[in-house]
Every structure is written in C-alpha cells, then in structure tokens.
Amino acid sequence: MDKALITALIVALVEGLKRHGLAADYAPLTAVGLGVVLSLFNLTLFGGLTLAQAIVQGIIMGLSAIGLYHAGRASRLALRRLRKRKR
C-alpha cells in the first residue's frame, strides 16, 4: 500500500475518532499509533521491510499525518481571517 494513502487514511481515522469523542490532546499519539499498526499490517501483507523499518516508517507516517492535518487547519483558519478582513 502506498505511504501517501496510509498517511491520508491516518488523518481520516483520527478525525473520525475525534468526532466520536477522542480528546484532541490524544490525537497525535493516536496518529502515531495508527501509523505503526497500519505499517505493520502493510508489512504482513506485502513484506519488503524488516520489523524495525516498518515501525520507524509507521512513526514517520503518523507524524506526517499530524503535520498534514495541522497545515490544512492553519491554512483554513488563515483564509477565514482573510475573508473577514475583506468584508
């Protein structure tokens, strides 16, 4: 499975969990955990990595998902402020 697809899946899963009651403080830890779990699942299905590589790759994908979410949120808020100024 493609790393970009897994990263997007992590963002979607964490957002879904937050809408179902996950505290926002636990979202980064949840994203990293999901990254590791999905990376290990990917390892069992397709192979190609060692266990240590899969774990590190999962941590990186989880951290990437967190950064992707925060970048999207920051740009959305910036656009909102810009629109308010134009009014």
Legacy VTK file of the C-alpha trace (Angstrom):
# vtk DataFile Version 3.0
C-alpha trace
ASCII
DATASET POLYDATA
POINTS 87 float
0.000 0.000 0.000
1.266 3.463 -0.843
2.665 5.562 2.015
0.649 8.605 0.939
-2.547 6.561 1.044
-1.743 5.277 4.533
-0.981 8.821 5.714
-4.311 10.069 4.358
-6.056 7.109 5.979
-4.478 8.006 9.329
-5.734 11.596 9.021
-9.236 10.349 8.241
-9.263 7.793 11.061
-8.016 10.253 13.671
-10.568 12.852 12.556
-13.307 10.245 12.797
-12.173 9.241 16.272
-12.122 12.882 17.358
-15.707 13.299 16.166
-16.655 10.259 18.237
-15.180 11.565 21.458
-11.392 11.276 21.295
-9.856 14.211 23.142
-7.796 16.434 20.818
-4.843 16.097 23.212
-4.593 12.402 22.342
-4.855 12.849 18.554
-1.060 12.989 17.909
-0.388 9.866 19.965
-3.293 8.105 18.268
-1.974 9.084 14.831
1.478 7.692 15.583
-0.044 4.505 16.999
-2.231 4.059 13.942
0.780 4.696 11.729
2.715 1.899 13.390
-0.248 -0.505 13.309
-1.013 0.193 9.640
2.652 -0.072 8.712
2.922 -3.454 10.455
-0.278 -4.566 8.715
1.264 -3.458 5.427
4.403 -5.441 6.284
2.428 -8.642 6.880
0.504 -8.258 3.611
3.259 -7.168 1.254
6.578 -7.674 3.043
9.653 -5.870 1.786
10.715 -4.292 5.092
12.217 -5.500 8.314
10.194 -5.146 11.510
12.313 -2.199 12.677
11.930 -0.448 9.328
8.158 -0.946 9.401
7.934 0.529 12.909
10.041 3.568 12.001
8.064 4.028 8.787
4.819 3.888 10.792
6.073 6.534 13.213
7.054 8.766 10.286
3.659 8.296 8.611
1.854 9.108 11.872
3.912 12.261 12.363
3.334 13.199 8.720
-0.413 12.805 9.208
-0.286 15.125 12.209
1.640 17.732 10.224
-0.694 17.411 7.255
-3.726 17.927 9.470
-2.264 20.958 11.228
-1.098 22.544 7.956
-4.565 22.159 6.462
-6.180 23.549 9.584
-3.817 26.541 9.724
-4.411 27.433 6.079
-8.177 27.120 6.519
-8.072 29.472 9.512
-5.848 31.921 7.623
-8.298 32.000 4.715
-11.166 32.627 7.125
-9.318 35.589 8.684
-8.518 36.962 5.236
-12.177 36.811 4.206
-13.257 38.604 7.386
-10.792 41.431 6.692
-12.174 41.942 3.186
-15.709 42.486 4.495
LINES 1 88
87 0 1 2 3 4 5 6 7 8 9 10 11 12 13 14 15 16 17 18 19 20 21 22 23 24 25 26 27 28 29 30 31 32 33 34 35 36 37 38 39 40 41 42 43 44 45 46 47 48 49 50 51 52 53 54 55 56 57 58 59 60 61 62 63 64 65 66 67 68 69 70 71 72 73 74 75 76 77 78 79 80 81 82 83 84 85 86
